[in-house]
Amino acid sequence: MPIAISDSDDPRIEAYRAVRERDLVGREHRFVAEGEVVLRVLARQSRFAPESLLLAENRVDSLRDILANLPSDVPVYTANRAVMDAIVGFPIHRGILAVVRRAPLPPVEELLARLPERALVVGLVGLANHDNVGGIFRNAAAFGADAVLLDSETCDPLYRKAIRVSVGGALVVPFTRAPSADAMVQALVEAKFDVIALSPSGKETLARLERSPRAALLLGAEGPGLPADLLARTRTVSIPMSGGFDSLNVATTSGIALHHLAGTK
Amino acid sequence: MPIAISDSDDPRIEAYRAVRERDLVGREHRFVAEGEVVLRVLARQSRFAPESLLLAENRVDSLRDILANLPSDVPVYTANRAVMDAIVGFPIHRGILAVVRRAPLPPVEELLARLPERALVVGLVGLANHDNVGGIFRNAAAFGADAVLLDSETCDPLYRKAIRVSVGGALVVPFTRAPSADAMVQALVEAKFDVIALSPSGKETLARLERSPRAALLLGAEGPGLPADLLARTRTVSIPMSGGFDSLNVATTSGIALHHLAGTK
């Protein structure tokens, strides 16, 4: 049964207060997911379980099927728009929020050890843009990547906007963080992954690349790209482009490369 | 020689006033481009020529090379940040704007008739999102597409944000508008293009598709996709995805498909 909240100071909805400000400082143990598409992924196929939901009253009816399947100990709070906006701190057009507990991040070695003999992993180095990280998780989910590894400079995939751009992919694809890009590559090599670094200066061409059973795709930020010492230790691959316009968005690049790697033997 | 503007009401910079409001109603004869990356494309390889520039004083030095190569009848106005913000109507962080004259849009048949025997065209149907249209133009430029065709529902690629997301690609790849998606397909068929419609229900798989010398890639909006009557008249192609997560961004989809089509004989 939904619990109606009429006072924006109600202590039961403490976790939903000042969403943006808390997003900015980062949340250590929880994250916030928003919108119907993301909530459906959260309920159906996510690695995470919600602690509670906060819904605008007028959204409850369209979510009956999700609510019916929630564990009974997950409180569903409802509020009218004015109260919800006052809680959250800005007009929350989608009217659908969930507070979700984070899972501990396993060491890279442990995550890799769990993967099957044939596996596809994505490694992100220095990706500080939430749209790009979200877009990459969307593609990783679409092409069935087994895991995503993040270096210490890559931003949080469980940031609200990254989850939204990922269309829930950030809740589905297992990920963890490596202490550094070097440590990430070392762990991949030790786990017998063929490490493929995408770079405009790559020696092989993506379209001709035959993948190994265990393949890891490394992506760096647009502009700086992957560090030179990392390129020197990996198999470098480029996507040939038209003269004078050598520029792809990194999320698009991930889609092109994952499509190729997921489809080749 | 740059012309210093000290009064935001100066009639010479009339075209830069209230940029956002004018973007919203649309500009019939001109458009506004912003930022250094876009200005470099505009100066070097664009199909369009600027009528004038408006630069923040502190940006002039880093653009000397561009300014030196501008035709001498293109006025370059400069202003301090406060005056520039007052002209434009919001804080214009990039400090670089150009007003550019549009070119007339040729009939689709005329644009297609100009293309070489081997040609790659992108057709957009019902794409109302500027980020997606900008992203598609970026990919079209990166993979050397010869032209983009827009149906009447697809938004303006020369909208400020679409140009920015395209990293200038919207200024490079020739485009025009068809009266309808039907008319677009008919013109493509008459010009001997193999019309490839991307759809989750497509009968062929992209990775196995062999392209014809003249290939046209049709893309519809995420969600509705391409209309059924159009799919019935074209070669339909899908991108296989992982179970339960059948979702790619349409700009990413264009990148995957153009990479395949540009690379195959």
Chai-1 contact restraints between the chains, C-beta under 6 A:
chainA,res_idxA,chainB,res_idxB,connection_type,confidence,min_distance_angstrom,max_distance_angstrom,comment,restraint_id
A,Q45,B,G244,contact,1.0,0.0,6.0,A-B,restraint_1
A,A141,B,F245,contact,1.0,0.0,6.0,A-B,restraint_2
A,A142,B,M241,contact,1.0,0.0,6.0,A-B,restraint_3
A,A142,B,F245,contact,1.0,0.0,6.0,A-B,restraint_4
A,A142,B,S247,contact,1.0,0.0,6.0,A-B,restraint_5
A,A142,B,L248,contact,1.0,0.0,6.0,A-B,restraint_6
A,G144,B,S242,contact,1.0,0.0,6.0,A-B,restraint_7
A,V167,B,S247,contact,1.0,0.0,6.0,A-B,restraint_8
A,A207,B,G263,contact,1.0,0.0,6.0,A-B,restraint_9
A,M241,B,A142,contact,1.0,0.0,6.0,A-B,restraint_10
A,S242,B,G144,contact,1.0,0.0,6.0,A-B,restraint_11
A,G244,B,Q45,contact,1.0,0.0,6.0,A-B,restraint_12
A,F245,B,A141,contact,1.0,0.0,6.0,A-B,restraint_13
A,F245,B,A142,contact,1.0,0.0,6.0,A-B,restraint_14
A,S247,B,A142,contact,1.0,0.0,6.0,A-B,restraint_15
A,S247,B,V167,contact,1.0,0.0,6.0,A-B,restraint_16
A,L248,B,A142,contact,1.0,0.0,6.0,A-B,restraint_17
A,T252,B,T252,contact,1.0,0.0,6.0,A-B,restraint_18
A,T252,B,G255,contact,1.0,0.0,6.0,A-B,restraint_19
A,G255,B,T252,contact,1.0,0.0,6.0,A-B,restraint_20
A,G255,B,G255,contact,1.0,0.0,6.0,A-B,restraint_21
A,G255,B,I256,contact,1.0,0.0,6.0,A-B,restraint_22
A,I256,B,G255,contact,1.0,0.0,6.0,A-B,restraint_23
A,I256,B,I256,contact,1.0,0.0,6.0,A-B,restraint_24
A,I256,B,H259,contact,1.0,0.0,6.0,A-B,restraint_25
A,H259,B,I256,contact,1.0,0.0,6.0,A-B,restraint_26
A,G263,B,A207,contact,1.0,0.0,6.0,A-B,restraint_27
